Amino acid sequence: MTQIDRPVPRDGILKIDPYVPGKSSAPGVARIFKLSSNESPLGASKKAIEAFKSVAGKLEDYPEGSALRLREAIGKRYGLDPARIVCGCGSDDLLHLLATAYIGEGDEGIFTTHGFLVYEIAILAAGGKPVVVPETNFTADVDAILAHVTPRTKMIFLANPNNPTGTYAPMSEVKRLHASLPPHVLLVLDAAYAEYVRRNDYSAGLEMVSTNDNVVMTRTFSKIHGLANLRLGWAFAPGHICDALHRIRGPFNVNGPAMEAGIAAIEDADHVTFAADHNEKWLTWLSDEIAKLGLKVTPSVANFLLVHFPATAGATAKDADAFLTARGIIVRNVASYKLPQCLRITVGTEEANQLVVGALRDFVKGAARV
């Protein structure tokens, strides 16, 4: 028997590729425009900022452990029972909790080819087997997902809209997916970008969760609410799932300043509308202007675009990334999402949007001369 001379992680842990966030710096560049992390270009609501500051004199106190007031504020905003809401340290926290609670050794968790990287991490960390399903036109394919469901399947992660593609599945397709699932399979609807979507055939899934025992919807305050630095998310789930999550979550997994800012943010409907209007205007403008440069843009309903580059030397996504970085424009390389010839570009301020199009125009012209 081989002697073990130090603690060894259980099987599967070292198979996990650590999550690497988008870069946030450009050495040697004086001014940075960070369009790599889908952050809100408008920042947080002024009311949320003031609420955050109001807790500064109470940092020695533990927060209220169940995030009751925050859950009540979310419930009031969406017409939900607060008892069916669980809050967490970002929606990532909740995705990990769901996997921990419902995926065991050898169980399978499904997600699509270009789905959020955290799904695979959460499945592997729970001891499960990730099952990656092909997409069609960079969009989740319900029939392909169903074809991969086996007796070992315990969970399906569906990012809707999806990051990093920006595509979405209409609610009719989500319903068709759910209708064909065995009742023990948990469908997790990750709706981190739901507030940006303005399509009549889209739904974040609140009604589906309300009427079924095997559907959960997760949301975040990091995107349209501009609270990414506070790490705050929430899930709407059946009561029996909430009970399981409460049993394994950290006893104070949401901090007090985040709670207060979250309450103010969810109540500031004007700020959310303003942010959604800004996004709709500039998402359309960016899509059109980048397409005019001869670059393919995947149609997006979120607050970012997936831009495709040729494999030609000097014109690749890697080349474009370096060119933009040199100008202080930081975007997201998405090779880790199996999209090596693409860059994800977040909708920014008017100035940032103008600059990124101008820089891409110069890049395309320069690449054409090579």
C-alpha positions in Angstrom: 0.0 0.0 0.0 1.3 3.4 -1.0 1.9 5.7 2.0 0.1 9.1 1.7 2.2 11.8 3.2 -0.3 14.7 2.9 -4.0 15.3 2.7 -5.4 14.4 -0.7 -8.6 15.9 -2.2 -11.3 13.4 -3.0 -11.7 12.1 -6.6 -12.8 14.7 -9.1 -11.6 17.9 -7.3 -8.3 18.2 -9.1 -10.2 17.6 -12.4 -11.8 21.1 -12.0 -10.3 23.9 -14.0 -10.5 26.9 -11.7 -12.7 29.7 -12.9 -10.7 32.5 -14.4 -12.6 35.8 -14.6 -12.2 38.4 -17.4 -9.1 40.4 -17.2 -9.3 43.9 -15.6 -6.0 45.6 -16.4 -3.9 46.8 -19.3 -0.4 47.4 -18.2 1.0 50.7 -19.5 -2.3 52.1 -20.5 -3.4 55.2 -18.7 -7.2 54.9 -19.1 -9.1 51.6 -19.0 -12.6 50.7 -20.3 -13.5 47.4 -18.8 -16.0 45.5 -21.0 -15.0 42.0 -19.9 -17.3 41.1 -17.0 -20.8 42.2 -18.0 -20.9 44.8 -15.3 -23.4 47.6 -15.4 -21.9 50.7 -17.1 -24.3 52.9 -15.1 -23.2 51.6 -11.7 -25.5 51.0 -8.7 -28.6 53.0 -7.8 -27.9 56.1 -5.7 -30.4 54.7 -3.2 -28.5 51.4 -3.0 -25.2 53.2 -2.5 -26.7 55.3 0.4 -28.2 52.1 1.9 -24.8 50.5 1.8 -23.2 53.4 3.5 -25.9 53.4 6.3 -24.5 50.1 7.7 -20.9 51.4 8.0 -21.3 52.0 11.7 -22.5 48.5 12.4 -19.7 46.4 10.9 -19.1 44.6 14.2 -22.6 43.1 14.1 -23.5 39.8 12.5 -26.2 40.2 9.8 -29.7 38.8 10.2 -29.1 35.2 9.2 -32.1 34.5 7.0 -32.0 37.7 4.9 -35.7 38.1 5.8 -36.1 41.8 4.9 -34.3 41.3 1.6 -36.5 38.2 0.8 -39.6 40.3 1.7 -38.4 43.1 -0.6 -37.8 40.6 -3.5 -41.2 39.0 -2.8 -43.0 42.3 -2.9 -41.3 43.3 -6.1 -42.2 40.1 -7.9 -45.3 38.9 -6.1 -43.6 35.9 -4.5 -43.8 34.2 -1.2 -40.6 35.2 0.7 -40.5 31.8 2.3 -39.8 30.4 -1.1 -36.8 32.7 -1.7 -33.2 31.8 -0.6 -30.5 34.4 -0.8 -26.8 33.8 -1.3 -23.3 35.2 -1.9 -24.0 35.8 -5.6 -26.0 33.4 -7.7 -22.9 31.3 -8.0 -23.2 30.4 -4.3 -26.8 29.1 -4.9 -25.7 27.1 -8.0 -23.1 25.3 -5.8 -25.6 24.8 -3.0 -28.1 23.2 -5.5 -25.4 20.8 -6.8 -24.3 19.9 -3.3 -27.8 19.2 -2.2 -29.0 17.1 -5.2 -26.0 15.6 -7.0 -24.1 12.7 -5.5 -21.2 10.5 -6.5 -21.7 9.3 -10.0 -24.9 11.4 -10.7 -25.0 13.4 -13.9 -25.6 17.1 -14.3 -26.4 18.5 -17.8 -25.5 21.9 -19.3 -24.9 23.0 -22.9 -21.6 23.4 -24.8 -21.2 27.2 -24.2 -22.9 27.3 -20.9 -21.6 29.2 -17.8 -18.4 27.7 -16.6 -19.6 27.5 -13.0 -22.0 24.6 -13.9 -19.2 22.2 -14.5 -17.3 23.3 -11.5 -20.4 22.8 -9.2 -21.1 19.4 -10.6 -17.6 18.1 -10.2 -17.3 19.6 -6.8 -20.4 17.7 -5.7 -18.9 14.4 -7.0 -21.0 14.3 -10.1 -20.3 13.8 -13.8 -20.7 16.8 -16.1 -22.7 16.0 -19.3 -22.1 18.6 -22.0 -24.9 18.9 -24.7 -24.3 20.4 -28.1 -26.1 23.7 -29.0 -27.7 24.7 -32.3 -26.7 28.2 -33.6 -25.1 28.9 -30.2 -28.5 28.3 -28.5 -29.7 25.6 -26.1 -31.3 22.8 -28.1 -34.2 21.2 -26.1 -34.2 17.9 -28.1 -30.4 17.5 -27.7 -30.8 18.1 -23.9 -33.5 15.5 -23.7 -31.5 13.0 -25.7 -28.8 13.1 -23.0 -31.1 12.5 -20.0 -30.4 9.2 -18.4 -31.5 7.4 -15.2 -28.4 9.0 -13.6 -29.4 12.6 -14.5 -30.2 14.6 -11.4 -30.0 18.2 -12.6 -30.1 20.4 -15.7 -28.6 23.8 -15.7 -30.1 26.1 -18.3 -28.7 29.7 -18.6 -31.5 31.7 -20.1 -30.3 34.1 -21.5 -27.0 32.3 -21.9 -23.6 33.7 -21.1 -21.4 34.1 -23.2 -23.5 33.7 -26.3 -26.4 36.1 -25.3 -29.0 33.7 -26.9 -32.1 32.5 -25.2 -34.7 29.8 -25.3 -38.3 30.9 -25.6 -40.6 29.9 -22.7 -42.5 27.5 -25.0 -39.2 25.6 -25.4 -38.4 25.7 -21.7 -41.9 24.3 -21.0 -41.4 21.6 -23.6 -38.1 20.6 -21.9 -39.7 20.5 -18.5 -42.7 18.5 -19.6 -40.4 15.7 -20.9 -38.3 15.4 -17.7 -38.7 12.7 -15.1 -40.0 14.3 -11.9 -36.8 13.6 -9.9 -34.7 15.7 -12.3 -34.2 19.3 -11.1 -34.4 22.0 -13.8 -32.3 25.1 -12.8 -33.1 28.2 -14.7 -30.2 30.6 -14.4 -31.8 34.0 -15.2 -28.9 36.3 -14.3 -29.7 38.5 -17.3 -33.5 38.4 -17.3 -34.0 42.1 -16.6 -32.4 43.0 -19.9 -34.6 40.8 -22.1 -37.4 42.5 -24.0 -38.9 39.6 -26.0 -42.6 38.6 -25.8 -41.7 34.9 -25.9 -39.3 35.1 -23.0 -39.9 34.4 -19.3 -37.5 34.1 -16.4 -39.5 31.1 -15.1 -41.3 32.5 -12.0 -44.6 30.9 -13.0 -43.0 27.6 -13.8 -41.4 27.5 -10.4 -44.6 28.4 -8.7 -46.5 25.4 -10.2 -43.9 22.7 -10.2 -41.8 20.7 -7.6 -38.7 20.3 -9.7 -37.8 23.8 -11.1 -35.6 26.5 -9.5 -34.9 30.0 -10.8 -31.7 31.8 -9.8 -31.2 35.6 -10.2 -28.4 38.1 -9.4 -27.9 41.7 -8.2 -24.5 41.8 -10.0 -25.8 42.8 -13.5 -28.6 45.3 -14.0 -28.5 46.4 -10.3 -24.8 47.1 -10.5 -23.9 45.4 -7.2 -21.3 42.9 -8.4 -18.8 43.9 -5.8 -21.2 42.9 -3.0 -21.9 39.4 -4.3 -25.6 39.0 -3.9 -28.0 36.6 -5.5 -31.3 34.9 -4.9 -33.3 31.8 -5.8 -37.0 31.1 -6.1 -37.8 27.5 -5.4 -40.3 25.0 -4.1 -40.5 24.9 -0.3 -38.9 21.5 -0.1 -35.9 22.7 -2.0 -35.6 25.9 0.1 -35.6 23.7 3.1 -32.6 21.6 1.7 -30.7 24.8 0.8 -31.2 26.4 4.2 -29.7 23.2 5.8 -26.4 23.5 4.0 -25.9 27.2 3.3 -23.5 29.2 5.4 -25.3 30.6 8.5 -24.5 34.2 7.4 -24.0 33.7 3.7 -25.3 37.3 2.9 -23.6 40.2 4.6 -25.4 43.2 6.0 -24.3 45.9 3.6 -25.2 43.7 0.7 -28.7 43.1 2.1 -29.3 46.8 2.7 -28.1 47.7 -0.8 -30.1 44.9 -2.3 -33.3 46.0 -0.7 -32.8 49.6 -2.0 -31.8 48.3 -5.4 -34.9 46.0 -5.8 -37.1 48.9 -4.8 -35.6 51.4 -7.3 -37.5 50.5 -10.4 -36.6 53.7 -12.1 -32.9 52.8 -12.0 -33.6 49.3 -13.5 -35.7 50.8 -16.3 -33.0 53.4 -17.0 -30.3 50.6 -17.2 -32.5 48.4 -19.4 -33.3 51.3 -21.8 -29.6 52.2 -22.1 -28.7 48.6 -22.8 -31.4 48.2 -25.5 -30.2 51.3 -27.3 -26.5 50.5 -27.3 -26.8 46.7 -27.7 -28.6 47.4 -31.0 -26.1 50.1 -32.0 -23.1 47.9 -31.2 -24.6 44.9 -33.1 -25.2 47.0 -36.2 -21.9 48.8 -36.2 -19.8 45.8 -35.6 -21.6 43.8 -38.3 -20.9 46.7 -40.7 -17.2 45.9 -40.2 -17.7 42.4 -41.6 -17.6 40.7 -38.3 -20.3 38.1 -37.4 -22.2 39.0 -34.2 -24.4 36.4 -32.5 -27.9 38.0 -31.8 -28.0 38.8 -28.1 -30.8 39.7 -25.7 -28.4 40.3 -22.7 -25.9 43.1 -22.0 -23.1 41.8 -24.1 -22.3 40.6 -27.6 -20.4 37.6 -28.9 -18.3 38.7 -31.8 -16.7 36.2 -34.2 -13.3 36.6 -35.8 -11.7 34.7 -38.7 -8.9 32.2 -38.2 -6.6 34.2 -40.5 -3.3 35.2 -39.0 -3.3 38.7 -37.9 -7.1 38.9 -37.8 -7.9 36.3 -35.1 -9.8 36.9 -31.8 -6.5 36.7 -30.0 -5.0 39.4 -32.2 -8.1 41.6 -31.7 -8.0 41.1 -28.0 -4.3 42.3 -27.9 -5.1 45.2 -30.2 -8.0 46.4 -28.0 -6.1 45.9 -24.8 -3.3 48.1 -26.1 -6.0 50.9 -26.5 -7.3 50.3 -23.0 -10.4 48.4 -24.0 -10.6 45.2 -22.1 -13.0 42.5 -23.4 -13.4 38.8 -22.6 -11.5 36.1 -24.3 -13.9 33.1 -24.3 -11.6 30.3 -25.4 -12.4 28.6 -22.1 -16.0 28.5 -23.3 -15.0 26.5 -26.4 -15.2 29.7 -28.5 -11.5 30.4 -29.3 -12.3 32.6 -32.3 -14.7 34.9 -30.4 -14.6 37.8 -28.0 -17.4 38.8 -25.6 -17.9 42.5 -25.4 -20.1 44.1 -22.7 -22.3 47.0 -23.5 -20.6 50.0 -21.9 -21.1 53.7 -21.6 -21.7 55.8 -24.8 -18.0 56.7 -24.8 -16.8 53.1 -24.3 -19.2 51.8 -27.0 -18.0 54.4 -29.5 -14.3 53.6 -28.7 -14.7 49.9 -29.1 -16.3 50.2 -32.5 -13.6 52.7 -33.6 -10.9 50.4 -32.4 -12.4 47.4 -34.1 -12.7 49.4 -37.3 -9.0 50.2 -37.1 -8.2 46.5 -36.3 -10.2 45.2 -39.3 -8.5 47.7 -41.6 -5.1 46.8 -40.3 -5.7 43.1 -40.6 -6.9 43.5 -44.2 -3.5 45.0 -45.1 -1.5 42.2 -43.6 
